Amino acid sequence: MAQASDTQATRRRWLLLSPALLILLFAASGPLLIVVIYSFLTPGDYGGVVWKFSTDAWFNVVVERDFFDDTLSFSDAHLSIFWRSVKLSLMTTLVAFIVGFPTAYFIATRPKDKRDIWMLLIMIPFWTNLLIRTFAVMEIIRNEGVVNSLLIGLGIIDQPIQMLFTEFAITLGMFYVYLPLMVLPIYAAMERFDFSLVEAAYDLYASRWRVLRRVIFPIVKPGVIAGSILVFVPSLGAYVTPRVLGGGKQLMLGNLIELQFGQGRNWPLGAALSITLLAIVMVALIVYVRAAGREEMSHG
């Protein structure tokens, strides 16, 4: 009787879960499956696809064929965009960590009744549209913007510094947009931190750097890893910020994918690039999961 009741309970749970599972299957896996299928088809003359199997799209992700003699060579344009995307995403993550870690530490060390106010200030940018925030950064760093006007007014420079439409502008924009995603996980880890351990370390004559490196950082490391993933992943696939602040000169993966589905009219290549971006993100998530797992094992 007990086994029969357990079986009925299991069936009931699966029946209740079936609507959500169907939604996940068709709403999430369905579009992804379409992209995978498109990546193995032939591009149409004016966009779309021709239902003829081909692996040229995957071939053209990293390799290109010469138009005149059919010789093969690495696709320098695609590889440079891959490298730029990874490089700027890593730089954004690093800068966000350098600023986000002391910010989270500052908030976590405030009185409890004041922490919510500081967290509110961190969250306010999320209430504004991403495009508006990006345009705000553009107004600050453009040739006639706040920074250049201030430097010229102080007599530090004679002519504006070209900051807009550069990799620096893209990094600055993504740092500003994704900084809260770094602060929140680190703050959540620090809020549970027992600061009496810091006092004990100081009593044992440990320097501030040693306390940070040997006491604070190992305990809040899972929050740092989570924040780094939360910043790196969206930075890697960013489209709006590189498009506005890069001016079409500093393409990243998101812009390259849009270009293939738009002006390039090569949907299979755009689909293959999309799956490649997904694979890079999956690798980053696997690294995070393994690192988090090792942290849990090391702390018992």
C-alpha positions as a Markdown table, in Angstrom:
| # | Residue | x | y | z |
|---|---|---|---|---|
| 1 | Met | 0.0 | 0.0 | 0.0 |
| 2 | Ala | 2.8 | 2.4 | 0.9 |
| 3 | Gln | 4.5 | 1.7 | -2.4 |
| 4 | Ala | 1.3 | 2.4 | -4.3 |
| 5 | Ser | 0.7 | 5.7 | -2.5 |
| 6 | Asp | 4.3 | 6.8 | -3.3 |
| 7 | Thr | 3.7 | 5.9 | -7.0 |
| 8 | Gln | 0.5 | 7.9 | -7.0 |
| 9 | Ala | 2.2 | 10.9 | -5.3 |
| 10 | Thr | 5.0 | 10.8 | -7.9 |
| 11 | Arg | 2.6 | 10.7 | -10.8 |
| 12 | Arg | 0.7 | 13.6 | -9.2 |
| 13 | Arg | 3.8 | 15.7 | -8.9 |
| 14 | Trp | 4.8 | 15.0 | -12.6 |
| 15 | Leu | 1.3 | 15.9 | -13.6 |
| 16 | Leu | 1.5 | 19.2 | -11.8 |
| 17 | Leu | 4.9 | 19.9 | -13.3 |
| 18 | Ser | 3.9 | 19.0 | -16.8 |
| 19 | Pro | 2.6 | 22.6 | -17.8 |
| 20 | Ala | 5.9 | 24.2 | -16.7 |
| 21 | Leu | 8.0 | 21.5 | -18.4 |
| 22 | Leu | 6.0 | 22.0 | -21.7 |
| 23 | Ile | 6.6 | 25.7 | -21.5 |
| 24 | Leu | 10.3 | 25.2 | -21.0 |
| 25 | Leu | 10.4 | 22.7 | -23.8 |
| 26 | Phe | 8.7 | 24.8 | -26.4 |
| 27 | Ala | 9.5 | 28.3 | -25.3 |
| 28 | Ala | 13.2 | 27.8 | -24.4 |
| 29 | Ser | 14.4 | 24.6 | -26.1 |
| 30 | Gly | 12.3 | 25.2 | -29.3 |
| 31 | Pro | 13.9 | 28.4 | -30.4 |
| 32 | Leu | 17.4 | 27.1 | -29.6 |
| 33 | Leu | 16.7 | 24.0 | -31.7 |
| 34 | Ile | 15.6 | 26.2 | -34.6 |
| 35 | Val | 18.9 | 28.1 | -34.4 |
| 36 | Val | 20.9 | 24.8 | -34.3 |
| 37 | Ile | 19.0 | 23.6 | -37.4 |
| 38 | Tyr | 19.5 | 26.9 | -39.3 |
| 39 | Ser | 23.2 | 26.7 | -38.7 |
| 40 | Phe | 23.4 | 23.5 | -40.8 |
| 41 | Leu | 21.4 | 25.0 | -43.8 |
| 42 | Thr | 22.3 | 27.0 | -46.8 |
| 43 | Pro | 21.8 | 30.8 | -46.8 |
| 44 | Gly | 19.2 | 32.3 | -49.0 |
| 45 | Asp | 19.9 | 34.9 | -51.7 |
| 46 | Tyr | 18.0 | 37.7 | -49.8 |
| 47 | Gly | 18.1 | 36.4 | -46.3 |
| 48 | Gly | 16.4 | 33.4 | -44.8 |
| 49 | Val | 17.6 | 29.9 | -45.5 |
| 50 | Val | 17.4 | 27.2 | -48.2 |
| 51 | Trp | 16.5 | 23.8 | -46.8 |
| 52 | Lys | 19.7 | 22.2 | -48.1 |
| 53 | Phe | 22.1 | 20.6 | -45.6 |
| 54 | Ser | 25.5 | 22.4 | -45.4 |
| 55 | Thr | 28.3 | 22.8 | -42.9 |
| 56 | Asp | 29.7 | 26.0 | -44.5 |
| 57 | Ala | 28.3 | 28.2 | -41.7 |
| 58 | Trp | 30.3 | 26.3 | -39.1 |
| 59 | Phe | 33.3 | 26.2 | -41.4 |
| 60 | Asn | 33.1 | 30.0 | -41.9 |
| 61 | Val | 33.1 | 30.8 | -38.2 |
| 62 | Val | 36.9 | 30.6 | -38.0 |
| 63 | Val | 37.9 | 29.9 | -41.6 |
| 64 | Glu | 37.3 | 31.7 | -44.8 |
| 65 | Arg | 37.8 | 30.7 | -48.5 |
| 66 | Asp | 39.5 | 33.1 | -50.9 |
| 67 | Phe | 37.1 | 34.3 | -53.6 |
| 68 | Phe | 39.6 | 33.9 | -56.4 |
| 69 | Asp | 41.7 | 30.7 | -55.9 |
| 70 | Asp | 39.6 | 28.9 | -53.1 |
| 71 | Thr | 42.6 | 28.8 | -50.7 |
| 72 | Leu | 41.7 | 28.5 | -47.0 |
| 73 | Ser | 42.9 | 30.9 | -44.3 |
| 74 | Phe | 41.8 | 31.9 | -40.8 |
| 75 | Ser | 39.0 | 34.5 | -40.7 |
| 76 | Asp | 41.0 | 37.4 | -39.3 |
| 77 | Ala | 37.8 | 39.5 | -38.9 |
| 78 | His | 35.9 | 36.9 | -36.9 |
| 79 | Leu | 38.9 | 35.9 | -34.8 |
| 80 | Ser | 39.6 | 39.6 | -34.0 |
| 81 | Ile | 36.0 | 40.1 | -32.9 |
| 82 | Phe | 36.1 | 36.9 | -30.8 |
| 83 | Trp | 39.3 | 38.2 | -29.1 |
| 84 | Arg | 37.9 | 41.7 | -28.6 |
| 85 | Ser | 34.8 | 40.3 | -27.1 |
| 86 | Val | 36.6 | 38.1 | -24.6 |
| 87 | Lys | 39.2 | 40.8 | -23.8 |
| 88 | Leu | 36.7 | 43.5 | -23.2 |
| 89 | Ser | 34.5 | 41.2 | -21.1 |
| 90 | Leu | 37.5 | 40.2 | -19.0 |
| 91 | Met | 38.5 | 43.9 | -18.6 |
| 92 | Thr | 35.0 | 44.8 | -17.6 |
| 93 | Thr | 34.9 | 42.0 | -15.1 |
| 94 | Leu | 38.2 | 43.1 | -13.6 |
| 95 | Val | 37.3 | 46.7 | -13.3 |
| 96 | Ala | 33.9 | 45.9 | -11.9 |
| 97 | Phe | 35.7 | 43.7 | -9.3 |
| 98 | Ile | 38.2 | 46.4 | -8.4 |
| 99 | Val | 35.4 | 48.9 | -7.8 |
| 100 | Gly | 32.7 | 46.5 | -6.6 |
| 101 | Phe | 34.7 | 44.7 | -3.9 |
| 102 | Pro | 35.5 | 47.8 | -1.8 |
| 103 | Thr | 32.0 | 49.1 | -2.5 |
| 104 | Ala | 30.4 | 45.9 | -1.1 |
| 105 | Tyr | 32.8 | 46.0 | 1.9 |
| 106 | Phe | 31.9 | 49.6 | 2.6 |
| 107 | Ile | 28.2 | 48.8 | 2.6 |
| 108 | Ala | 28.6 | 45.7 | 4.7 |
| 109 | Thr | 30.4 | 47.6 | 7.4 |
| 110 | Arg | 27.8 | 50.3 | 7.7 |
| 111 | Pro | 25.2 | 50.2 | 10.5 |
| 112 | Lys | 22.3 | 47.8 | 9.6 |
| 113 | Asp | 19.8 | 50.6 | 9.5 |
| 114 | Lys | 21.9 | 52.4 | 6.8 |
| 115 | Arg | 22.7 | 49.5 | 4.5 |
| 116 | Asp | 19.4 | 49.5 | 2.7 |
| 117 | Ile | 19.9 | 53.2 | 1.7 |
| 118 | Trp | 23.3 | 52.4 | 0.2 |
| 119 | Met | 21.9 | 49.3 | -1.6 |
| 120 | Leu | 19.1 | 51.5 | -3.0 |
| 121 | Leu | 21.7 | 53.8 | -4.5 |
| 122 | Ile | 23.4 | 50.8 | -6.1 |
| 123 | Met | 20.1 | 49.6 | -7.5 |
| 124 | Ile | 18.8 | 52.9 | -8.9 |
| 125 | Pro | 20.6 | 52.5 | -12.3 |
| 126 | Phe | 18.6 | 49.3 | -12.8 |
| 127 | Trp | 15.5 | 51.4 | -12.8 |
| 128 | Thr | 16.6 | 53.2 | -16.0 |
| 129 | Asn | 16.6 | 51.7 | -19.5 |
| 130 | Leu | 19.9 | 50.3 | -20.7 |
| 131 | Leu | 19.9 | 52.5 | -23.8 |
| 132 | Ile | 19.4 | 55.6 | -21.7 |
| 133 | Arg | 22.3 | 54.7 | -19.4 |
| 134 | Thr | 24.5 | 54.1 | -22.4 |
| 135 | Phe | 23.6 | 57.5 | -23.9 |
| 136 | Ala | 24.4 | 59.0 | -20.6 |
| 137 | Val | 27.9 | 57.6 | -20.7 |
| 138 | Met | 28.3 | 58.8 | -24.3 |
| 139 | Glu | 27.4 | 62.4 | -23.2 |
| 140 | Ile | 30.1 | 62.2 | -20.5 |
| 141 | Ile | 33.0 | 61.1 | -22.7 |
| 142 | Arg | 32.2 | 62.5 | -26.1 |
| 143 | Asn | 34.5 | 65.3 | -27.5 |
| 144 | Glu | 32.1 | 68.0 | -26.3 |
| 145 | Gly | 31.1 | 66.1 | -23.2 |
| 146 | Val | 31.6 | 66.7 | -19.5 |
| 147 | Val | 35.1 | 65.2 | -19.2 |
| 148 | Asn | 36.7 | 67.0 | -22.1 |
| 149 | Ser | 35.0 | 70.3 | -21.4 |
| 150 | Leu | 36.2 | 70.1 | -17.8 |
| 151 | Leu | 39.8 | 69.3 | -18.8 |
| 152 | Ile | 39.8 | 72.0 | -21.4 |
| 153 | Gly | 38.3 | 74.5 | -18.9 |
| 154 | Leu | 41.1 | 73.7 | -16.3 |
| 155 | Gly | 43.7 | 74.1 | -19.0 |
| 156 | Ile | 45.0 | 70.5 | -18.7 |
| 157 | Ile | 44.5 | 69.8 | -22.4 |
| 158 | Asp | 44.2 | 72.0 | -25.5 |
| 159 | Gln | 42.0 | 69.8 | -27.6 |
| 160 | Pro | 39.4 | 67.0 | -26.8 |
| 161 | Ile | 40.7 | 63.5 | -26.1 |
| 162 | Gln | 39.1 | 60.9 | -28.4 |
| 163 | Met | 37.4 | 58.6 | -26.0 |
| 164 | Leu | 34.2 | 57.8 | -27.8 |
| 165 | Phe | 34.1 | 55.0 | -30.3 |
| 166 | Thr | 37.0 | 53.2 | -28.7 |
| 167 | Glu | 37.5 | 50.0 | -26.7 |
| 168 | Phe | 37.9 | 52.2 | -23.6 |
| 169 | Ala | 34.4 | 53.6 | -24.2 |
| 170 | Ile | 32.9 | 50.2 | -24.5 |
| 171 | Thr | 34.6 | 48.9 | -21.4 |
| 172 | Leu | 33.5 | 52.0 | -19.4 |
| 173 | Gly | 29.9 | 51.6 | -20.6 |
| 174 | Met | 29.7 | 47.9 | -19.8 |
| 175 | Phe | 31.4 | 48.5 | -16.4 |
| 176 | Tyr | 28.8 | 51.2 | -15.5 |
| 177 | Val | 25.9 | 49.0 | -16.7 |
| 178 | Tyr | 27.0 | 45.8 | -15.0 |
| 179 | Leu | 28.6 | 47.0 | -11.8 |
| 180 | Pro | 25.6 | 46.3 | -9.6 |
| 181 | Leu | 25.8 | 42.6 | -10.7 |
| 182 | Met | 29.2 | 42.5 | -9.1 |
| 183 | Val | 28.3 | 44.4 | -6.0 |
| 184 | Leu | 25.2 | 42.4 | -5.0 |
| 185 | Pro | 26.7 | 38.9 | -4.7 |
| 186 | Ile | 29.8 | 40.2 | -2.9 |
| 187 | Tyr | 27.7 | 42.2 | -0.5 |
| 188 | Ala | 25.5 | 39.1 | 0.1 |
| 189 | Ala | 28.6 | 37.1 | 1.0 |
| 190 | Met | 30.1 | 39.9 | 3.2 |
| 191 | Glu | 26.8 | 40.5 | 5.0 |
| 192 | Arg | 27.1 | 37.0 | 6.5 |
| 193 | Phe | 30.8 | 37.5 | 7.3 |
| 194 | Asp | 31.8 | 37.5 | 11.0 |
| 195 | Phe | 33.9 | 40.6 | 11.3 |
| 196 | Ser | 35.2 | 39.5 | 14.7 |
| 197 | Leu | 37.6 | 37.4 | 12.7 |
| 198 | Val | 39.1 | 40.6 | 11.3 |
| 199 | Glu | 39.6 | 41.9 | 14.9 |
| 200 | Ala | 41.2 | 38.6 | 15.9 |
| 201 | Ala | 43.6 | 38.9 | 12.9 |
| 202 | Tyr | 44.5 | 42.4 | 13.9 |
| 203 | Asp | 45.1 | 41.3 | 17.5 |
| 204 | Leu | 47.6 | 38.7 | 16.1 |
| 205 | Tyr | 49.5 | 41.6 | 14.4 |
| 206 | Ala | 48.4 | 40.8 | 10.9 |
| 207 | Ser | 48.6 | 43.7 | 8.4 |
| 208 | Arg | 45.6 | 45.0 | 6.5 |
| 209 | Trp | 46.7 | 43.4 | 3.3 |
| 210 | Arg | 47.2 | 40.0 | 5.0 |
| 211 | Val | 43.8 | 40.2 | 6.7 |
| 212 | Leu | 42.2 | 41.0 | 3.3 |
| 213 | Arg | 44.1 | 38.2 | 1.5 |
| 214 | Arg | 44.0 | 35.4 | 4.2 |
| 215 | Val | 40.8 | 36.2 | 6.1 |
| 216 | Ile | 38.2 | 38.2 | 4.2 |
| 217 | Phe | 38.8 | 37.1 | 0.6 |
| 218 | Pro | 38.7 | 33.3 | 1.1 |
| 219 | Ile | 35.4 | 33.5 | 2.9 |
| 220 | Val | 33.7 | 35.9 | 0.3 |
| 221 | Lys | 35.3 | 34.2 | -2.7 |
| 222 | Pro | 32.0 | 32.4 | -3.8 |
| 223 | Gly | 30.4 | 35.8 | -4.0 |
| 224 | Val | 33.3 | 37.1 | -6.1 |
| 225 | Ile | 33.1 | 34.2 | -8.4 |
| 226 | Ala | 29.3 | 34.6 | -8.8 |
| 227 | Gly | 29.7 | 38.3 | -9.4 |
| 228 | Ser | 32.4 | 37.7 | -12.0 |
| 229 | Ile | 30.2 | 35.3 | -13.9 |
| 230 | Leu | 27.2 | 37.7 | -13.7 |
| 231 | Val | 29.3 | 40.4 | -15.3 |
| 232 | Phe | 31.3 | 38.4 | -17.8 |
| 233 | Val | 28.4 | 36.5 | -19.4 |
| 234 | Pro | 26.2 | 39.5 | -20.3 |
| 235 | Ser | 29.3 | 41.5 | -21.3 |
| 236 | Leu | 30.3 | 38.8 | -23.8 |
| 237 | Gly | 27.0 | 39.0 | -25.6 |
| 238 | Ala | 26.5 | 42.7 | -25.2 |
| 239 | Tyr | 24.9 | 44.5 | -28.2 |
| 240 | Val | 23.6 | 47.9 | -27.3 |
| 241 | Thr | 26.6 | 49.3 | -25.4 |
| 242 | Pro | 29.2 | 48.3 | -28.1 |
| 243 | Arg | 26.9 | 49.5 | -30.8 |
| 244 | Val | 26.4 | 52.9 | -29.3 |
| 245 | Leu | 29.8 | 53.6 | -27.7 |
| 246 | Gly | 31.8 | 51.7 | -30.3 |
| 247 | Gly | 30.1 | 53.4 | -33.2 |
| 248 | Gly | 30.1 | 50.3 | -35.4 |
| 249 | Lys | 34.0 | 50.4 | -35.4 |
| 250 | Gln | 34.6 | 48.1 | -32.5 |
| 251 | Leu | 32.3 | 45.1 | -33.1 |
| 252 | Met | 31.7 | 42.5 | -30.5 |
| 253 | Leu | 30.0 | 39.1 | -30.9 |
| 254 | Gly | 26.5 | 40.4 | -30.4 |
| 255 | Asn | 27.0 | 43.0 | -33.1 |
| 256 | Leu | 28.6 | 40.4 | -35.5 |
| 257 | Ile | 25.6 | 38.1 | -35.0 |
| 258 | Glu | 23.1 | 40.9 | -35.7 |
| 259 | Leu | 25.1 | 41.9 | -38.8 |
| 260 | Gln | 24.8 | 38.4 | -40.2 |
| 261 | Phe | 21.0 | 38.3 | -39.7 |
| 262 | Gly | 20.7 | 41.9 | -41.0 |
| 263 | Gln | 23.0 | 43.3 | -43.7 |
| 264 | Gly | 25.0 | 40.2 | -44.2 |
| 265 | Arg | 21.8 | 38.1 | -45.0 |
| 266 | Asn | 23.7 | 35.0 | -43.9 |
| 267 | Trp | 21.3 | 33.4 | -41.4 |
| 268 | Pro | 23.2 | 30.1 | -41.1 |
| 269 | Leu | 26.4 | 31.9 | -40.2 |
| 270 | Gly | 24.6 | 34.1 | -37.7 |
| 271 | Ala | 23.1 | 30.9 | -36.2 |
| 272 | Ala | 26.5 | 29.2 | -36.0 |
| 273 | Leu | 28.0 | 32.3 | -34.3 |
| 274 | Ser | 25.0 | 32.3 | -31.8 |
| 275 | Ile | 25.7 | 28.7 | -30.9 |
| 276 | Thr | 29.4 | 29.5 | -30.6 |
| 277 | Leu | 28.6 | 32.3 | -28.2 |
| 278 | Leu | 26.3 | 30.0 | -26.2 |
| 279 | Ala | 29.2 | 27.4 | -26.0 |
| 280 | Ile | 31.5 | 30.1 | -24.6 |
| 281 | Val | 29.0 | 31.0 | -22.0 |
| 282 | Met | 28.4 | 27.4 | -21.1 |
| 283 | Val | 32.2 | 26.9 | -20.6 |
| 284 | Ala | 32.2 | 30.0 | -18.3 |
| 285 | Leu | 29.3 | 28.6 | -16.3 |
| 286 | Ile | 30.9 | 25.2 | -16.0 |
| 287 | Val | 34.1 | 26.8 | -14.6 |
| 288 | Tyr | 31.9 | 28.7 | -12.1 |
| 289 | Val | 30.1 | 25.6 | -11.0 |
| 290 | Arg | 33.3 | 23.7 | -10.5 |
| 291 | Ala | 35.0 | 26.5 | -8.6 |
| 292 | Ala | 31.9 | 26.9 | -6.4 |
| 293 | Gly | 31.9 | 23.1 | -5.8 |
| 294 | Arg | 35.6 | 23.2 | -4.8 |
| 295 | Glu | 34.8 | 26.1 | -2.4 |
| 296 | Glu | 32.0 | 24.1 | -0.7 |
| 297 | Met | 34.2 | 21.1 | -0.3 |
| 298 | Ser | 37.1 | 23.1 | 1.1 |
| 299 | His | 34.8 | 24.6 | 3.7 |
| 300 | Gly | 33.2 | 21.3 | 4.7 |
